[in-house]
Amino acid sequence: QDQLVESGGGLVQAGGSLRLSCAVSRTIFRLNPMGWYRQAPGKQRDLVAGIDTRGSTVYVNSVKGRFTISRDNAKNMVYLRMDNLKPEDTAVYYCNTFVTAHLPWGQGTQVTVSA
C-alpha cells in the first residue's frame, strides 16, 4: 500500500554526511522523474533535488555541490547523498514524484544537523 518509504536519516555533526534512501513502487518508479523534498519546523515543504528517468539531475542552489541525487533502476530506489551538512539542512526529508501532482506523502526521514 505504501508507494514511498524513506530511510537513512539521523543525527550528524555539521560537516558530516548522510545517505538517504527511498523505496518506490515499481510502476511509479519506471515512469516518473523522482525528487527529494524537505520540510523544516515552521516552514513549507520544498524541493531539494530531482532526477529524471534518464538520470539527469537538478538541485536547488542551497545544496548544489553538497547533495547528490541518484536512482537505481534495477532496485526501484532513489538516493540522496548529503555531504558537508549544515544546521540549516535540518528537516524531515521526503521523496516523491518530481511532477506537479504528487503521490500521497510518506512518513519521511528526520535529518538533524548539530553545530
C-alpha positions in Angstrom: 0.0 0.0 0.0 2.9 2.4 0.8 4.3 3.7 -2.5 7.1 5.7 -0.9 9.2 4.7 2.0 12.1 6.9 3.2 15.0 5.9 5.4 18.6 6.8 6.3 18.1 10.0 8.4 19.8 10.6 11.7 21.8 13.0 13.8 25.0 14.3 12.5 27.5 17.0 13.3 28.0 19.9 10.9 30.3 18.9 8.1 29.2 15.3 8.3 27.4 13.1 5.7 24.3 11.0 5.4 22.8 8.9 2.6 19.0 8.8 2.4 17.1 6.0 0.6 13.6 5.9 -0.9 11.9 2.7 -1.9 9.4 3.4 -4.7 6.7 1.1 -6.1 7.9 -0.2 -9.5 5.1 1.1 -11.6 5.6 4.6 -10.3 9.4 4.5 -10.4 9.8 3.4 -14.0 7.6 6.1 -15.5 8.4 9.2 -13.4 11.1 11.6 -12.5 11.7 11.5 -8.8 12.6 14.1 -6.3 13.7 14.7 -2.7 11.9 17.4 -0.7 12.3 18.6 2.9 10.3 20.4 5.5 11.9 22.2 8.4 9.9 23.2 11.5 7.6 26.1 10.8 8.4 26.0 7.1 6.7 24.7 3.9 7.9 21.6 2.2 10.3 22.5 -0.6 12.1 20.7 -3.4 15.8 19.8 -2.7 16.7 17.8 -5.8 15.2 16.0 -8.8 16.3 13.2 -11.2 14.5 12.2 -14.4 14.2 8.7 -15.8 17.5 9.1 -17.7 19.5 10.3 -14.8 19.6 14.0 -15.4 19.6 15.9 -12.2 18.6 19.3 -10.8 19.3 20.9 -7.4 18.2 24.0 -5.5 21.0 26.4 -5.1 21.4 25.9 -1.4 22.5 22.3 -1.8 24.5 22.4 -5.1 27.9 20.9 -4.7 26.9 19.2 -1.4 24.0 16.9 -2.2 23.8 14.2 -4.9 20.6 12.5 -6.1 20.7 9.2 -7.8 18.5 6.3 -8.8 18.9 2.6 -9.2 16.5 1.4 -11.9 17.0 -2.3 -11.0 16.1 -1.8 -7.4 13.4 0.9 -7.7 15.4 3.1 -5.3 16.2 6.8 -5.1 19.0 8.1 -3.0 20.2 11.4 -1.7 23.9 11.6 -0.7 24.3 14.6 1.6 27.8 15.9 2.3 29.1 18.9 4.3 25.8 19.1 6.1 24.8 22.3 7.8 22.4 23.1 10.7 20.1 24.7 8.2 19.7 21.3 6.5 17.8 20.1 9.5 14.4 18.9 8.3 12.2 15.9 7.6 13.1 14.6 4.1 10.6 13.1 1.8 10.8 11.5 -1.7 8.0 11.7 -4.3 7.5 12.0 -8.0 9.1 15.1 -9.4 5.9 16.4 -11.1 3.2 18.9 -10.3 0.8 16.2 -8.9 2.5 14.2 -6.2 1.7 10.8 -4.7 0.4 10.7 -1.1 3.4 11.6 1.0 5.2 9.1 3.1 6.4 9.5 6.7 9.7 11.0 5.6 13.0 10.6 7.5 14.4 13.1 10.0 17.8 14.7 9.4 19.2 16.7 12.3 22.5 18.6 12.0 24.1 19.9 15.1 26.6 22.8 15.2 
